[in-house]
Each structure stands twice: as structure tokens, then as C-alpha cells.
Amino acid sequence: MSAATTATRAPAPARALTAAGTLAGTRTLIGFALRRDRVRLPVWVLALFLTTLSIAGNYRTLYAGPEDRASVAATMDSPAGLAMTGPRHYLDAYGFGAMTGHQMLGFMAVLVALMSILTVTRHTRDEEETNRAELVRSTVVGRHAQLAAALSVAVLADLVLALLLAVGLAAMGLGAGGSLLYGASHAAVGIVFASVAAVTAQITAHTRGASGTALAVVGLAYVLRAAGDAGGADALSWLSPIGWVQRTYVYVDDRWWPLLLCLALAVLCAGAGFVLSTRRDVGAGLRASRAGRPVASGALTRPLGFALRLHRSMLAGFGAGVFLMGAMYGSILGRADDMLKDIDQIQEALRRTGGATTAESFASMVMVVLAVVASVYAVTAALRPLAEENAGRAEPLLATGLSRTRWAGSHLAVSLAGGTFLLLLAGLGIGVAGAASAGDSGLVLSLTGAALAYAPALWVTTGVAAVLFGRLPRAAQAAWAVPVYAFVAGYLGPLLRFPGWTRNVSPFGHVPQLPSAEMSWTPLAVLTLVAAALILLGLEGFRRRDLRTT
């Protein structure tokens, strides 16, 4: 060995010390992240856990007899039914456990993936975007410590959820082995997409881009799984981590080995994330920002045009999502009679919506789901001014001649108009697909109008976010309670037989359930006035309070 090689190659202990140094401070950062998420993560985990137990327990009431479960299995044995649920093999022995795995595992996997992605991007890319990461790294913290801590917190949340699900479902009598596999499947898919977020966090310099790219991967995984199950093309489903966990055939075959694929992909993506993090500067992304025009357009010189530019990517993503979701619901309207005729509880819930045809009543019942998704965008857009304020980008703008009311009002206007636009797309999606499946062209207009009827309730949701932003910025995240409660009370409430007053607490509960019910303009007018009052109250509060700069 040459002297030059000996001089440049560090001894093995030194290399080990260097490797350990890249993770210095990881334990401290994990504790700090858990301190910051002491409310957020428990709410996520408990919500997913309780939702699973509630729906799984309700199956025993909805489908008490073997003939009821056989009827549901027969109606699910269609391309549309399999696309919405999972692989057909579950239908061969459709007990309560198989029903839980078939109908819930794919849906819950998306929510667990969302929790994991948001956790990782919050503690990595968001820290860099707000310049806190640079301050932290100026102390005794290794270059990989922040990403390692974020992944550790996400994995911990996934494992806690898995343990709760295993214990809870086993206590319901679904079988200890199957319940343990069911919980482990949730943890596996959550860990996979946490690792995917570790990669996307290195690509772009913005939190929204990192989260959006990771969520696009989740959407692709779900579409591949749905296409494979609906078309009988297992090769497509095997390209998706969601397809992998569903092919554990929990409570049917209890196969553990597909989870090894999740583990391998997670290790691969996490390793790639660590390697890619060394190829960029702190605060930057691997993908260089696209050079803008030499001269800004006239729209960007005005508050509304600038706000629309900031929101356009997210609006486009939500638009594609709600249209496809509406089309998916609409594709089964033609078979709604056959699918739901033997389920007494659902028939009772449908009768409460107005007593029209089953297709119209079912469309009325699921319309609230589309409206809630649109309201998620509305809350996100309405709270964007707070993110701009906390990041210090609002203060330079407001130091000019731009008034606070015009600046915040522009974001609220995009929230109102964008949310209404999403309702229009959702209505068109379910209307066009429903007209094709039911052979009734009139459904296009009626279902589009039914979706737009939820606009005043969506505006109230924006108003609540505006009040919290303007007057109680520290509690602004409480605005998410409105769409969450609307989904629980408006969609699950009729199925789980919640008292009628629980629906009326939500603004969405006062919307006429078109097209099965008669149109009533009075509640819509009242909701519009309430929304206007809330927005004005929020803007006035923002005009008077001090800016938050961190």
C-alpha cells in the first residue's frame, strides 16, 4: 500500500466515529419532535384507531347474518366494487374479519400514509423552509440527525397505531393472529410512505412540493391497486405497496411475507433519502427552481393574482382528485339498487335523505364526502396567510402600501372561489359517470347542482378558519375540526345511527340533500350570511392584532 493511500484513508475507528457523528443529536431531536407533536400525533393515532373499531364493530350490526354477508360479497364482486375495496380473494370467505380487511385496509392505508408523510415533511423540509434547521445544525447535530429523527417519530406513530389496532380488534373477537397482522400492515404501509417522504423532501425546496409529490405517489399506488383488482391484472396491484398489504389476506390466509416487500422498499427509500440529503445545501432542493419571466405579469402585481399563483398547484391537485372521486362514486349509481337492497341500515339511512330513487338517495348520502374533501382545500387555503406570516414573508409585503385586509382577503377569496370550483368538478364527476352507469342524462345537471348546494356550508368553513386566523392564530389549526366533524356526523352518522341533532351542529347538516330532497333556499341564505359575518370578523381581528414572526 502506498504512503499516499495510507495518508488519505482514515483508520476504521475514525470512520466509525465519523459515521456516528452524522447522527449526533438524533435522540434530542426525537424528543423535541415528540414534544411539538404531543397533540397532533395522538389525535391522528386515536382518530384512525377509533374509526377502525367503530366501523368494524358496526359490521356486526349491519351484516349480522351469513346471508347478509353473502349478499354484500356478491355486490362487491364487480369491477367498481373491487376497485373501491380490494382483491377478490377476500370474498371467498366473507366473515367479519375478511370484510374488515377487504373494505378498510386499502382506505385506512391512505390515511396512515398521509399521517406519515406529513410527519416527515413537517420535521424536515418545513424546518428548512422556515430557517430553523440551519439554526439547529449550527449546534452539535449531525447532518443526518434531523431526517433520522423525523423518520423515527413517524415509525413510532405507525407502531403505536399498529399495537392499538391489534389489541382492539383482538378484543372484539376477530382473532389475535389476524389482528396482529392487520395492525402490522398499517405500520408497514406507513413506514413505506414515510420513507418516500424522506426522498421527496430532498427534491424540492418547499414543504408543499415535498408533501404533494409524496401524496401523488400515494395516489399512484392506490390507482395501480384499484386498476389491478378491478381488471384482474394482479401484476398492476403488485406494483403498489397498498396492493402488497392487501395481499396479506388478513383474517383469510394471514400471509406475513408481503410485508417484507414493504420493509425492503422502506429501507431502500430511506437510504436514498439520506444519500440525496448530502447532495444539496441546507434549505435547497435537488431540483433547481425554474427561472421565472424577466418581467412579472400584471396579475402578479395584484394581491388576488399573487394569491392565486401560490395556490394554483394545490387547487389543480385537489381538482383532479375530487373529479376522480366523484366519477368513482358515479360509476356504481347504476347498480345501487342491487348493491344496497338487502342492507336494512343503509336503506333506512337512504330513506332519511328524502325517499327518491335509490341512485338519487345514495348520491345524496355520498355528496357530503365530496363536499368535505373540497372543504379540506378551503381550510388549507384559508390558513395559508398564517403560514406566510409565521415564515416572515407577510411582514415585508405589509410594510408597503398593501393593506392587511387586501392581503388576507385575497387568500380567503381564493379559498372561497377555489372550494366552489372543486364542488363543481366533484358534481360533474359524479354526474357524468352516474349518467353513464344509470342511463339517465338528467343526472349530470341534478348532481352538479346538488354538489354546488354545499357551497354556502363550505364558505362557513372558510369563515371559521378566517376568525381563528384573525383573532386566535395560536388556535388556528382547530379549523380542521369543521370538515372532520362534518364527515363523521354527515356520512357516518346516519349509518351509525347518531342522534339527529349531531348533524345539525355542522354547517353541512343544514344543506338540502339534493337531488332526493326538495330545494330550500332559506338555510343556504342563512349560511351565506353567517360565512360573510365570520370572514368580516376575522379580517377585522387580523387588522387589529400584531403580526406573528418566528
C-alpha positions in Angstrom: 0.0 0.0 0.0 1.4 3.4 -1.0 2.2 6.1 1.5 -0.4 8.4 -0.2 -3.1 5.8 0.2 -2.2 5.3 3.8 -2.2 9.1 4.5 -5.7 9.7 2.9 -7.5 6.6 4.2 -8.8 7.1 7.7 -8.5 4.2 10.2 -11.5 2.0 10.9 -12.3 3.6 14.3 -12.1 7.1 12.8 -14.5 6.1 10.0 -16.9 4.6 12.6 -16.7 7.7 14.7 -17.5 9.8 11.6 -20.5 7.7 10.8 -21.8 8.0 14.3 -21.2 11.8 14.1 -23.6 12.2 11.3 -26.4 11.0 13.7 -25.2 13.1 16.7 -28.2 14.7 18.5 -30.8 12.4 17.0 -32.2 11.4 20.4 -32.6 15.0 21.4 -34.3 15.9 18.1 -36.7 12.9 18.5 -37.6 14.2 22.0 -38.1 17.7 20.6 -40.3 16.4 17.7 -42.4 14.4 20.1 -42.8 17.5 22.3 -44.0 19.5 19.3 -46.4 16.8 18.2 -47.7 15.9 21.6 -51.2 16.8 20.5 -51.1 16.3 16.7 -49.9 12.7 16.6 -52.1 11.3 19.4 -55.1 12.9 17.7 -54.1 11.2 14.4 -53.5 7.8 16.0 -56.6 7.8 18.1 -58.8 9.0 15.2 -57.6 6.2 13.0 -57.9 3.6 15.8 -61.4 4.6 16.9 -62.6 4.9 13.3 -61.4 1.4 12.6 -63.0 0.0 15.7 -66.3 1.9 15.1 -66.7 0.7 11.6 -65.5 -2.9 12.3 -67.9 -3.1 15.2 -70.7 -1.7 13.1 -70.3 -4.6 10.6 -71.7 -7.0 13.2 -74.9 -4.9 13.2 -75.2 -4.2 9.5 -74.4 -7.7 8.4 -75.4 -9.9 11.3 -76.4 -13.0 9.3 -74.4 -15.1 6.8 -76.9 -14.3 4.1 -76.3 -10.6 4.6 -72.6 -11.0 4.2 -73.1 -13.2 1.2 -75.2 -10.6 -0.4 -72.6 -7.9 0.2 -69.9 -10.2 -1.2 -72.0 -10.7 -4.3 -72.5 -7.0 -4.8 -68.8 -6.3 -4.2 -67.8 -8.8 -6.9 -67.8 -6.3 -9.7 -65.0 -4.1 -11.2 -66.4 -1.0 -9.5 -66.8 -2.7 -6.1 -63.3 -4.3 -6.2 -61.7 -1.0 -7.3 -63.2 0.7 -4.2 -62.2 -2.1 -1.8 -59.6 -4.7 -2.6 -58.7 -8.1 -4.2 -61.4 -10.6 -4.9 -59.9 -13.4 -2.8 -61.4 -11.9 0.4 -64.9 -12.6 -1.0 -64.4 -16.4 -0.8 -64.8 -16.4 3.0 -66.5 -13.2 3.8 -66.6 -13.2 7.6 -66.4 -10.1 9.7 -62.6 -10.3 9.7 -62.4 -10.7 5.9 -64.9 -7.9 5.5 -62.8 -5.6 7.7 -59.6 -6.4 5.7 -61.3 -6.1 2.4 -63.2 -2.9 2.8 -61.0 -1.0 5.2 -57.4 -1.9 4.7 -56.9 0.0 1.5 -58.8 3.1 2.6 -57.0 3.2 6.0 -53.6 2.7 4.3 -54.1 6.0 2.5 -54.8 7.8 5.8 -51.8 6.2 7.6 -49.6 7.2 4.6 -50.9 10.8 4.9 -50.1 10.8 8.6 -46.6 9.5 8.0 -45.9 11.9 5.1 -47.0 15.0 6.9 -44.9 14.0 10.0 -41.7 13.6 8.0 -42.1 16.7 5.9 -43.1 18.7 9.0 -39.8 17.8 10.8 -37.5 18.1 7.7 -38.5 20.3 4.8 -40.7 22.6 6.9 -37.8 23.2 9.3 -35.5 24.1 6.5 -38.1 26.3 4.8 -38.6 28.4 8.0 -34.8 28.6 8.5 -35.0 26.7 11.9 -32.9 23.8 10.5 -29.9 26.0 9.9 -30.0 27.2 13.5 -30.3 23.7 14.8 -27.5 22.4 12.7 -25.2 25.2 14.0 -25.1 23.2 17.3 -23.7 19.7 17.8 -26.1 18.0 15.4 -25.1 15.5 12.7 -26.1 16.1 9.1 -28.4 13.0 9.1 -29.9 13.6 12.6 -32.9 15.6 11.5 -34.0 13.2 8.9 -33.4 10.2 11.2 -35.4 11.9 13.9 -38.3 12.6 11.6 -38.4 9.0 10.3 -38.1 7.7 13.9 -41.1 9.8 15.0 -43.2 8.6 12.0 -42.2 5.0 12.6 -43.1 5.3 16.3 -46.5 6.7 15.5 -47.1 3.8 13.0 -46.1 1.2 15.5 -48.3 2.6 18.3 -51.2 2.6 15.9 -50.4 -1.0 14.9 -50.3 -2.1 18.5 -53.6 -0.4 19.3 -55.3 -1.9 16.3 -54.0 -5.4 17.1 -55.2 -5.2 20.7 -58.5 -3.5 19.9 -59.6 -5.8 17.1 -58.5 -8.9 19.0 -60.6 -7.8 21.9 -63.6 -7.6 19.5 -63.1 -11.3 18.8 -61.6 -11.1 15.3 -58.7 -13.3 16.2 -55.3 -12.5 17.7 -53.1 -13.6 14.8 -55.2 -11.8 12.1 -55.5 -8.7 14.3 -51.7 -8.5 14.8 -51.2 -8.8 11.0 -53.8 -6.2 10.4 -52.0 -3.7 12.7 -48.6 -4.6 11.2 -49.9 -4.0 7.7 -50.9 -0.4 8.7 -47.4 0.1 10.2 -45.7 -1.3 7.1 -47.5 0.9 4.7 -47.0 3.9 6.9 -43.3 3.3 7.1 -43.0 2.9 3.4 -44.6 6.3 2.7 -42.6 7.9 5.5 -39.5 6.8 3.6 -41.0 8.0 0.3 -41.4 11.4 2.0 -37.7 11.3 3.1 -36.9 11.2 -0.6 -39.3 13.9 -1.8 -38.1 16.2 1.0 -34.7 16.3 -0.8 -36.1 17.0 -4.2 -37.9 20.3 -3.7 -37.2 23.3 -1.5 -40.8 23.7 -0.4 -42.9 21.8 2.1 -45.9 21.8 -0.1 -44.0 20.4 -3.0 -42.4 17.6 -0.9 -45.8 16.7 0.6 -47.6 17.0 -2.7 -45.1 14.8 -4.5 -45.3 12.1 -1.8 -49.1 12.2 -1.8 -49.0 11.9 -5.6 -47.1 8.6 -5.1 -49.8 7.5 -2.7 -52.4 8.3 -5.3 -50.5 6.4 -7.9 -50.2 3.4 -5.6 -53.9 3.5 -4.9 -54.8 3.7 -8.6 -52.5 0.9 -9.5 -54.0 -1.2 -6.8 -57.6 -0.3 -7.9 -56.9 -1.0 -11.6 -55.2 -4.3 -10.8 -58.1 -5.5 -8.6 -60.8 -4.2 -10.9 -59.4 -5.6 -14.1 -58.0 -8.9 -12.6 -54.4 -7.8 -13.5 -52.5 -8.8 -10.4 -49.3 -7.5 -11.9 -50.5 -3.9 -11.5 -51.5 -4.5 -7.9 -48.1 -6.0 -7.1 -46.6 -2.7 -8.2 -48.3 -0.9 -5.3 -47.4 -1.0 -1.6 -51.1 -0.8 -0.8 -51.6 -3.8 -3.0 -48.9 -5.6 -1.0 -50.5 -5.1 2.4 -53.9 -6.1 1.0 -52.4 -9.3 -0.3 -51.6 -10.4 3.2 -55.2 -11.5 3.0 -55.6 -10.7 6.7 -58.2 -12.8 8.5 -58.3 -15.1 5.5 -54.8 -16.5 4.8 -52.8 -14.3 7.2 -49.7 -14.1 5.0 -46.9 -12.2 6.5 -44.3 -12.3 3.7 -45.8 -9.4 1.6 -44.8 -7.1 4.5 -41.1 -8.0 3.7 -41.6 -6.2 0.4 -42.7 -3.1 2.3 -39.7 -3.3 4.6 -37.3 -3.7 1.7 -38.8 -0.7 -0.1 -38.8 1.4 3.1 -35.1 0.7 3.6 -34.3 1.5 0.0 -36.2 4.8 0.0 -34.8 5.8 3.4 -31.3 5.1 2.3 -31.8 7.1 -0.8 -33.1 10.0 1.3 -30.0 10.0 3.4 -27.7 9.8 0.4 -29.6 12.5 -1.5 -29.5 14.8 1.5 -25.7 15.0 1.1 -26.1 16.2 -2.5 -27.7 19.5 -1.7 -27.3 22.5 0.6 -29.5 23.2 3.6 -32.7 24.9 2.6 -32.2 24.0 -1.1 -33.6 21.2 -3.1 -32.1 18.8 -5.7 -34.4 20.2 -8.3 -33.5 23.8 -9.1 -36.3 26.3 -9.1 -37.4 27.1 -12.6 -36.3 30.6 -13.8 -39.3 32.9 -13.9 -40.1 35.5 -16.5 -37.9 38.6 -16.6 -41.0 40.7 -16.0 -43.9 39.6 -13.9 -47.3 39.6 -15.4 -49.8 42.2 -14.4 -51.7 39.7 -12.3 -48.8 39.0 -10.0 -48.6 42.7 -9.1 -52.0 42.5 -7.5 -52.8 40.6 -4.3 -55.5 38.3 -5.8 -53.4 37.3 -8.7 -50.4 36.6 -6.5 -52.5 34.5 -4.1 -53.9 32.5 -7.0 -50.4 31.8 -8.2 -49.4 30.5 -4.8 -52.5 28.2 -4.6 -52.8 27.0 -8.2 -50.8 23.8 -7.8 -52.7 22.6 -4.8 -56.0 23.6 -6.4 -55.1 21.6 -9.5 -54.3 18.5 -7.5 -57.5 18.7 -5.4 -59.5 19.3 -8.6 -58.2 16.1 -10.2 -58.8 14.2 -7.0 -62.4 15.3 -6.4 -63.3 14.7 -10.1 -62.0 11.2 -10.0 -63.6 10.5 -6.6 -66.9 11.8 -7.9 -66.5 9.6 -11.1 -65.8 6.6 -8.9 -69.0 7.1 -6.9 -70.9 7.8 -10.0 -69.8 4.6 -11.7 -71.8 2.5 -9.2 -75.0 4.5 -9.3 -76.5 2.2 -11.9 -76.0 -0.8 -9.6 -77.0 1.0 -6.4 -80.4 -0.9 -6.1 -78.7 -4.3 -6.3 -75.8 -3.4 -4.0 -77.9 -1.9 -1.2 -81.3 -3.6 -1.3 -80.5 -6.2 1.4 -78.8 -3.9 3.9 -81.5 -2.6 6.2 -79.4 0.1 8.0 -78.3 1.6 4.7 -81.8 1.5 3.3 -83.0 3.3 6.4 -80.3 5.9 6.0 -81.2 6.4 2.4 -84.9 6.8 3.3 -83.9 9.7 5.6 -82.4 11.5 2.6 -85.8 12.0 1.0 -87.2 8.8 -0.3 -86.3 9.3 -4.0 -84.8 6.6 -6.2 -82.0 4.6 -4.6 -79.5 6.1 -7.0 -80.5 9.6 -6.1 -80.6 8.9 -2.4 -77.2 7.2 -2.5 -75.8 10.1 -4.4 -77.2 12.5 -1.8 -75.6 10.5 1.0 -72.1 10.4 -0.5 -72.3 14.0 -1.7 -71.2 15.1 1.8 -68.0 13.2 1.3 -67.1 15.2 -1.8 -68.1 18.4 0.0 -65.8 17.6 2.9 -62.9 16.9 0.6 -63.5 20.3 -1.0 -63.7 21.9 2.4 -60.2 20.4 3.2 -58.8 22.5 0.4 -60.8 25.5 1.7 -59.3 25.3 5.1 -55.8 24.8 3.7 -56.1 27.8 1.5 -57.7 30.0 4.3 -54.8 29.2 6.7 -52.1 29.9 4.1 -51.8 33.6 5.3 -50.9 32.3 8.7 -48.1 30.2 7.2 -46.9 33.2 5.3 -47.0 35.3 8.4 -45.1 32.7 10.5 -42.5 32.3 7.8 -41.8 36.1 7.8 -42.9 36.6 4.3 -46.0 38.7 5.1 -44.2 41.4 7.0 -42.2 42.8 4.0 -45.4 42.9 1.9 -47.4 44.6 4.5 -44.6 47.2 5.1 -45.6 48.6 1.6 -48.8 50.2 0.7 -50.6 46.9 0.7 -53.3 46.8 3.4 -53.8 43.8 5.7 -57.4 43.4 4.6 -56.5 43.2 0.9 -53.6 40.8 1.5 -55.5 38.3 3.8 -58.7 38.9 1.8 -57.1 37.7 -1.4 -56.2 34.3 0.1 -59.7 34.0 1.5 -61.2 34.8 -1.9 -59.1 32.0 -3.4 -60.3 29.7 -0.7 -64.0 30.6 -1.4 -63.8 30.5 -5.1 -61.4 27.5 -5.3 -63.6 25.5 -2.9 -66.7 26.3 -5.0 -64.8 25.3 -8.2 -63.9 21.9 -6.6 -67.6 21.3 -5.8 -68.4 22.0 -9.4 -65.8 19.4 -10.5 -67.0 16.9 -8.0 -70.6 17.3 -9.2 -69.5 16.9 -12.8 -67.6 13.8 -12.0 -70.3 12.0 -10.2 -72.9 13.4 -12.6 -71.2 12.3 -15.8 -70.2 8.9 -14.5 -73.6 8.4 -12.9 -75.4 9.3 -16.1 -73.3 6.8 -18.0 -73.9 4.0 -15.4 -77.6 4.7 -14.8 -78.5 5.7 -18.4 -80.0 8.9 -17.2 -78.5 12.1 -18.7 -80.5 14.3 -16.3 -78.2 13.2 -13.5 -75.4 15.4 -14.9 -77.3 18.6 -14.1 -79.0 17.5 -11.0 -75.9 16.1 -9.3 -73.8 19.1 -10.3 -76.4 21.3 -8.7 -76.5 19.1 -5.6 -72.8 19.5 -5.2 -72.9 23.3 -5.6 -75.6 23.5 -2.9 -72.8 22.7 -0.4 -71.0 25.9 -1.3 -72.5 28.1 1.5 -71.5 25.4 4.1 -68.0 25.4 2.6 -67.9 29.2 2.9 -68.8 28.9 6.6 -65.8 26.6 7.0 -63.6 29.2 5.4 -65.2 31.8 7.7 -64.3 29.7 10.8 -60.7 29.5 9.6 -60.7 33.2 9.0 -61.9 34.0 12.5 -59.3 31.8 14.1 -56.5 33.2 11.9 -57.5 36.8 12.6 -58.3 36.6 16.3 -56.8 33.4 17.7 -53.8 32.5 15.4 -52.4 30.0 18.0 -55.6 28.0 17.8 -56.0 28.3 14.0 -55.5 24.5 13.5 -58.8 24.0 15.3 -60.4 24.9 11.9 -59.8 21.3 10.8 -62.5 20.2 13.3 -65.2 21.5 11.0 -64.6 19.2 8.0 -63.7 16.3 10.2 -66.9 16.6 12.2 -68.9 17.1 9.0 -67.6 13.8 7.7 -68.3 11.9 11.0 -71.7 13.4 11.6 -72.9 13.7 8.0 -71.7 10.5 6.4 -71.0 8.0 9.3 -73.8 9.4 11.5 -76.7 8.0 9.5 -75.0 4.6 9.2 -74.1 4.5 12.9 -77.4 6.0 14.0 -76.2 9.1 15.6 -78.9 11.4 17.1 -80.3 13.9 14.6 -79.0 16.9 16.4 -75.4 15.8 15.9 -75.8 16.5 12.1 -77.3 20.0 12.7 -74.2 21.1 14.7 -72.3 21.0 11.4 -72.9 23.7 8.7 -73.1 20.8 6.2 -76.1 19.4 8.1 -78.3 22.3 7.0 -77.8 21.9 3.3 -80.7 20.3 1.4 -79.8 16.8 0.4 -80.3 17.1 -3.3 -81.4 15.5 -5.5 -83.5 13.3 -3.3 -84.9 16.2 -1.2 -86.7 19.4 -2.1 -84.6 22.5 -2.6 -84.8 25.0 0.2 -83.1 28.4 -0.2 -83.5 29.7 3.3 -80.8 27.6 5.0 -78.4 28.4 2.1 -79.1 32.1 2.5 -78.5 31.9 6.3 -75.3 30.0 5.8 -74.1 32.6 3.3 -74.8 35.4 5.8 -73.0 33.5 8.6 -70.0 33.0 6.3 -69.8 36.7 5.4 -70.1 37.7 9.1 -67.3 35.3 10.1 -65.0 36.5 7.3 -65.5 40.1 8.2 -64.9 39.3 11.8 -61.7 37.5 11.0 -60.4 40.3 8.8 -61.2 42.9 11.4 -59.3 40.9 14.0 -56.3 40.5 11.8 -56.3 44.2 11.1 -56.0 45.0 14.8 -53.6 42.3 16.1 -49.8 42.1 16.0 -48.1 40.1 13.4 -46.6 36.7 14.4 -43.0 36.4 13.3 -40.8 33.4 14.1 
